[in-house]
């Protein structure tokens, strides 16, 4: 069961497969993958995801995943 919702767009540079290691580390995270999140153009410009509704970006996939990790840790600290 997820306490944290991670939303990604199918057209974005950040794919669910790129997040596999992160998701293995955090079983509290539930992933929702959408065909489109109506953030036109954003998904093709740089990797991003929504973590509990907040947009998290990175200049590349590696940085985006690290920023997502930081946000997940922040969210989990609220439940500690």
C-alpha positions, 0 to 999 in steps of 0.5 A, a space after each residue: 500500500 502506498 503512502 506516496 503517489 508518484 505520477 508519471 506521463 508515458 510521453 515523458 523522458 522519465 519512464 517507470 523502468 527508469 524508476 525501478 531501483 527507486 521503487 524497490 527501495 521505497 515500497 510506500 510509493 504507488 506509481 500511476 502512469 498516465 498517457 497524458 497529464 495535460 502539461 503540454 510540452 513539459 514532458 518532452 523538455 525535461 524529466 519530471 514526475 508528480 510526487 503527492 501532487 508536487 512537480 519534481 524536475 531534473 536537468 536529466 533523468 539521474 538528477 530527476 530521480 535523485 530529486 524524487 528520492 529527496 521528496 519521498 524522504 521528506 514525505 516519509 518524514 511526515 509519517 514518522 
